[in-house]
Amino acid sequence: MIFKSFKIPNNMSKFLSIMFFLAEINVCHNTANYNNLCMVFAVYGILSIINRDRFSNIKFIILQSLIIFLILLTKQNIGILYLISFIIYNVLFEKDYKIKNILKIIIINF
């Protein structure tokens, strides 16, 4: 799904998927389970940001709020970093509703 959004050819995406999987096996065995769970939530959040045009504005706000909430529940320091990076991304790249969306997400989470 990530590779399709970046328009990477099919054979290269298969190769990269295998390489990421092999690298993940080594990383996952050496870390705590809540770190892995937090990273899974962060990847889902990044995927929803990449595919932003598939969601309506309300669904996107609720989805991102839920993802930030779940990340904050599993590991707080990664949750804060995700929230800060999400805010910076919205300020720099989103043209419509940027301040309104950021405020809604922050109010829902806190």
TAMO-V159898 format. One record per residue. PHI is phi in degrees with one decimal (999 if undefined). D_CENTER is the distance of its C-alpha to the mean C-alpha in Angstrom with 2 decimals. Layout:
phi->{PHI | PHI}
d_center->{D_CENTER | D_CENTER}
This chain:
phi->{999 | -66.8 | -65.5 | -65.7 | -69.9 | -92.9 | 58.3 | -89.1 | -58.1 | -62.2 | -65.0 | -67.9 | -67.7 | -64.5 | -62.1 | -65.5 | -63.0 | -65.2 | -65.2 | -64.1 | -64.1 | -65.0 | -68.5 | -68.0 | -59.4 | -68.2 | -73.2 | -66.4 | -74.2 | -104.6 | -122.1 | -76.8 | -66.9 | -69.2 | -65.4 | -64.2 | -62.9 | -63.7 | -68.9 | -63.8 | -62.8 | -65.2 | -65.6 | -61.9 | -64.0 | -66.1 | -62.6 | -69.9 | -70.5 | -63.7 | -97.9 | -58.9 | -70.5 | -80.9 | -109.1 | -74.5 | -62.3 | -66.1 | -62.9 | -65.7 | -63.6 | -66.1 | -63.4 | -65.8 | -63.6 | -64.1 | -65.0 | -63.2 | -61.8 | -66.2 | -66.3 | -65.6 | -69.4 | -81.8 | -152.6 | -68.4 | -67.6 | -70.9 | -63.3 | -66.8 | -63.0 | -63.8 | -63.8 | -64.5 | -67.1 | -65.9 | -65.1 | -63.4 | -61.1 | -64.9 | -66.5 | -82.2 | -113.9 | -86.3 | -91.4 | -96.3 | 59.8 | -67.2 | -71.4 | -62.8 | -65.3 | -61.9 | -64.6 | -63.7 | -65.6 | -66.4 | -66.4 | -64.8 | -79.7 | -116.7}
d_center->{13.23 | 11.49 | 15.05 | 16.52 | 14.47 | 15.71 | 19.11 | 19.77 | 22.93 | 23.03 | 24.93 | 22.75 | 19.57 | 21.45 | 22.53 | 19.14 | 17.79 | 20.81 | 20.43 | 16.82 | 18.13 | 21.14 | 19.34 | 17.10 | 20.36 | 21.79 | 18.92 | 18.46 | 22.17 | 22.42 | 19.84 | 19.80 | 18.26 | 16.18 | 14.47 | 13.60 | 12.48 | 10.21 | 8.62 | 8.48 | 6.67 | 4.00 | 4.37 | 4.83 | 2.43 | 2.52 | 5.60 | 6.49 | 6.56 | 8.52 | 10.59 | 11.23 | 14.92 | 15.02 | 14.47 | 17.10 | 16.56 | 17.19 | 14.98 | 11.96 | 12.96 | 13.57 | 10.40 | 8.28 | 11.18 | 11.21 | 7.74 | 8.75 | 12.11 | 11.39 | 9.75 | 12.79 | 15.09 | 14.37 | 14.33 | 15.00 | 14.82 | 11.25 | 10.46 | 12.60 | 11.20 | 7.62 | 9.78 | 12.04 | 9.84 | 8.50 | 12.26 | 13.44 | 11.51 | 12.98 | 16.30 | 16.65 | 15.53 | 15.66 | 19.34 | 19.72 | 19.24 | 17.28 | 19.16 | 19.66 | 16.02 | 15.14 | 18.20 | 17.56 | 14.15 | 15.82 | 18.92 | 17.34 | 15.69 | 18.77}
